[in-house]
Amino acid sequence: MLGASLNKVFDYFKSRWQSSWNYSLWALFIFPLSPLVGAVTIGLVSLITWLKQARKISRRPLNWGFALLSLLLIVSAGFAQDKTTAFLGLFNLLPFFLLFAAHSDLIQTFAQLRQMAWILVIGSMPVIIIGLGQLFLGWSLKFEILWIVLAWTIRPGGNPPGRIASLFLHANTFAAYLAIIFILALGLWLEQWAWGMGHWAWGIEKRQRRDLFNNSPSSPTPRSPLPFIFLTIAVITNFIALIFTNSRNGWAIAIFACLAYALYQGWRILVGGVAAIVSSVLLAAFAPLPVAQVFRRVVPAFFWARLNDDMYPDRPVALMRKTQWEFAWSLAQQHPWTGWGLRSFSQIYKAQMQIPLGHPHNLFLMLSAETGFPSAFLFCGLLAWILITGIQLLQKSKYINTKDRLIFFSYLLAFVGWILLNMVDVTLFDFRLNALSWLILAAICGVVHHYHEQERLVSR
């Protein structure tokens, strides 16, 4: 009896999760908690997809661009002063190009975009809870299973102290993760809200028709309110955690996302309200003192003092982003064609500034300095191609219904948020963030390519 029951359970899960896409969803769900298991799963899915669809993948022009970029990066590493470090740095880029190419073939529908967003939002909740416990309850943990299969390090009070970091190494990295999840969660929440408003409007129409006729129109398929309730909790807790990362970049991306959604929905009053709040905070931080003091009576110092660095008045000049950007630009100008080699910035900066720094807090300047202008410009061009083709598809309303337009807009907004994040930071060195970024790009490209193929078939 027990054996038969277990076989039924096994067959059920086997039928539910047998496809490559479903394994990718599982990997995304456990990624924040176990990067190794998530990485191995997504790597295997990418490999299987390549084996099955290699000819199809290799015919896409965008993938030719990434193949050329890979070649330029290898050449750059060959000219680096520290070749070993430079070639090791390729692992932050080349495997993700393969992941991108595989998943842009695997992801083709808006339903998959929605599934991926739901999985990411659900998977973020344990990480957020751990982070809030870390900051407010002093949770600390050093936990490992089989070395790095499941390795959690939770520092009480956050990292740096007073800033929530959860299972991530630094609060800024956690803020970048939360910013992307916040955008997707808000998009799903707006979908559920729109459905609720539509259901409410249908109820009014039904009552009006019932007053005129004896029969009533057929009702829409009833839905549970639980998804809307869950997403409301997810958006609020995500935003709270984002605030306590104390990351200016994360705050800016969240505000940008709210304004973008409000403009997209046509909510002018909300746009005005958000703009007024942002203006008040900026005036409290940067206005002349007599004006700033007026706004500081209303705006908490937690915000304005963080923005203008009054919270950290003794920060060394070498840790200022302006200093790092100028240094990276000077390096790029010295070796404009092949750069200094991947992962070289940290060594050169430490040698000259006497301060250890992992990166120059700008991905595009870092690539210019480390790989040369040709590689950096090609990389930017490929990203621009993805963004432009995505916007073009969004504008073709006859191919996309209103609900699908919103989830696709959410992914484009997450992509823009990633670009903005990498203009003031570098998310490349956290494996989870790097994989998540390339999967979002792959999702956009996959849907765009799928609909272009459909358009060609229709036009024949």
Secondary structure in CASP SS format (residue, H / E / C, confidence):
PFRMAT SS
TARGET T0000
AUTHOR 0000-0000-0000
METHOD secondary structure of the structure
MODEL  1
M C 1.00
L H 1.00
G H 1.00
A H 1.00
S H 1.00
L H 1.00
N H 1.00
K H 1.00
V H 1.00
F H 1.00
D H 1.00
Y H 1.00
F H 1.00
K H 1.00
S H 1.00
R H 1.00
W C 1.00
Q C 1.00
S C 1.00
S H 1.00
W H 1.00
N H 1.00
Y H 1.00
S H 1.00
L H 1.00
W H 1.00
A H 1.00
L H 1.00
F H 1.00
I H 1.00
F C 1.00
P C 1.00
L C 1.00
S C 1.00
P H 1.00
L H 1.00
V H 1.00
G H 1.00
A H 1.00
V H 1.00
T H 1.00
I H 1.00
G H 1.00
L H 1.00
V H 1.00
S H 1.00
L H 1.00
I H 1.00
T H 1.00
W H 1.00
L H 1.00
K H 1.00
Q H 1.00
A H 1.00
R H 1.00
K H 1.00
I H 1.00
S H 1.00
R C 1.00
R C 1.00
P H 1.00
L H 1.00
N H 1.00
W H 1.00
G H 1.00
F H 1.00
A H 1.00
L H 1.00
L H 1.00
S H 1.00
L H 1.00
L H 1.00
L H 1.00
I H 1.00
V H 1.00
S H 1.00
A H 1.00
G H 1.00
F C 1.00
A C 1.00
Q C 1.00
D C 1.00
K H 1.00
T H 1.00
T H 1.00
A H 1.00
F H 1.00
L H 1.00
G H 1.00
L H 1.00
F H 1.00
N H 1.00
L C 1.00
L H 1.00
P H 1.00
F H 1.00
F H 1.00
L H 1.00
L H 1.00
F H 1.00
A H 1.00
A H 1.00
H H 1.00
S H 1.00
D H 1.00
L H 1.00
I C 1.00
Q C 1.00
T C 1.00
F H 1.00
A H 1.00
Q H 1.00
L H 1.00
R H 1.00
Q H 1.00
M H 1.00
A H 1.00
W H 1.00
I H 1.00
L H 1.00
V H 1.00
I H 1.00
G H 1.00
S H 1.00
M H 1.00
P H 1.00
V H 1.00
I H 1.00
I H 1.00
I H 1.00
G H 1.00
L H 1.00
G H 1.00
Q H 1.00
L H 1.00
F H 1.00
L C 1.00
G C 1.00
W C 1.00
S C 1.00
L E 1.00
K E 1.00
F E 1.00
E E 1.00
I E 1.00
L C 1.00
W C 1.00
I C 1.00
V C 1.00
L E 1.00
A E 1.00
W E 1.00
T E 1.00
I E 1.00
R C 1.00
P C 1.00
G C 1.00
G C 1.00
N C 1.00
P C 1.00
P C 1.00
G C 1.00
R C 1.00
I C 1.00
A C 1.00
S C 1.00
L C 1.00
F C 1.00
L C 1.00
H C 1.00
A H 1.00
N H 1.00
T H 1.00
F H 1.00
A H 1.00
A H 1.00
Y H 1.00
L H 1.00
A H 1.00
I H 1.00
I H 1.00
F H 1.00
I H 1.00
L H 1.00
A H 1.00
L H 1.00
G H 1.00
L H 1.00
W H 1.00
L H 1.00
E H 1.00
Q H 1.00
W H 1.00
A H 1.00
W H 1.00
G H 1.00
M H 1.00
G H 1.00
H H 1.00
W H 1.00
A H 1.00
W H 1.00
G H 1.00
I H 1.00
E H 1.00
K H 1.00
R H 1.00
Q H 1.00
R H 1.00
R H 1.00
D H 1.00
L H 1.00
F C 1.00
N C 1.00
N C 1.00
S C 1.00
P C 1.00
S C 1.00
S C 1.00
P C 1.00
T C 1.00
P C 1.00
R C 1.00
S C 1.00
P C 1.00
L H 1.00
P H 1.00
F H 1.00
I H 1.00
F H 1.00
L H 1.00
T H 1.00
I H 1.00
A H 1.00
V H 1.00
I H 1.00
T H 1.00
N H 1.00
F H 1.00
I H 1.00
A H 1.00
L H 1.00
I H 1.00
F H 1.00
T C 1.00
N C 1.00
S C 1.00
R H 1.00
N H 1.00
G H 1.00
W H 1.00
A H 1.00
I H 1.00
A H 1.00
I H 1.00
F H 1.00
A H 1.00
C H 1.00
L H 1.00
A H 1.00
Y H 1.00
A H 1.00
L H 1.00
Y H 1.00
Q H 1.00
G C 1.00
W C 1.00
R H 1.00
I H 1.00
L H 1.00
V H 1.00
G H 1.00
G H 1.00
V H 1.00
A H 1.00
A H 1.00
I H 1.00
V H 1.00
S H 1.00
S H 1.00
V H 1.00
L H 1.00
L H 1.00
A H 1.00
A H 1.00
F H 1.00
A C 1.00
P C 1.00
L H 1.00
P H 1.00
V H 1.00
A H 1.00
Q H 1.00
V H 1.00
F H 1.00
R H 1.00
R C 1.00
V C 1.00
V C 1.00
P C 1.00
A H 1.00
F H 1.00
F H 1.00
W H 1.00
A H 1.00
R H 1.00
L H 1.00
N C 1.00
D C 1.00
D C 1.00
M C 1.00
Y C 1.00
P C 1.00
D C 1.00
R C 1.00
P C 1.00
V H 1.00
A H 1.00
L H 1.00
M C 1.00
R H 1.00
K H 1.00
T H 1.00
Q H 1.00
W H 1.00
E H 1.00
F H 1.00
A H 1.00
W H 1.00
S H 1.00
L H 1.00
A H 1.00
Q H 1.00
Q H 1.00
H C 1.00
P C 1.00
W C 1.00
T C 1.00
G C 1.00
W C 1.00
G C 1.00
L C 1.00
R C 1.00
S C 1.00
F H 1.00
S H 1.00
Q H 1.00
I H 1.00
Y H 1.00
K H 1.00
A H 1.00
Q H 1.00
M H 1.00
Q C 1.00
I C 1.00
P C 1.00
L C 1.00
G C 1.00
H C 1.00
P C 1.00
H C 1.00
N C 1.00
L H 1.00
F H 1.00
L H 1.00
M H 1.00
L H 1.00
S H 1.00
A H 1.00
E H 1.00
T H 1.00
G C 1.00
F H 1.00
P H 1.00
S H 1.00
A H 1.00
F H 1.00
L H 1.00
F H 1.00
C H 1.00
G H 1.00
L H 1.00
L H 1.00
A H 1.00
W H 1.00
I H 1.00
L H 1.00
I H 1.00
T H 1.00
G H 1.00
I H 1.00
Q H 1.00
L H 1.00
L H 1.00
Q H 1.00
K C 1.00
S H 1.00
K H 1.00
Y H 1.00
I C 1.00
N C 1.00
T H 1.00
K H 1.00
D H 1.00
R H 1.00
L H 1.00
I H 1.00
F H 1.00
F H 1.00
S H 1.00
Y H 1.00
L H 1.00
L H 1.00
A H 1.00
F H 1.00
V H 1.00
G H 1.00
W H 1.00
I H 1.00
L H 1.00
L H 1.00
N H 1.00
M H 1.00
V H 1.00
D C 1.00
V C 1.00
T C 1.00
L C 1.00
F C 1.00
D C 1.00
F H 1.00
R H 1.00
L H 1.00
N H 1.00
A H 1.00
L H 1.00
S H 1.00
W H 1.00
L H 1.00
I H 1.00
L H 1.00
A H 1.00
A H 1.00
I H 1.00
C H 1.00
G H 1.00
V H 1.00
V H 1.00
H H 1.00
H H 1.00
Y H 1.00
H H 1.00
E H 1.00
Q H 1.00
E H 1.00
R H 1.00
L H 1.00
V H 1.00
S H 1.00
R C 1.00
END
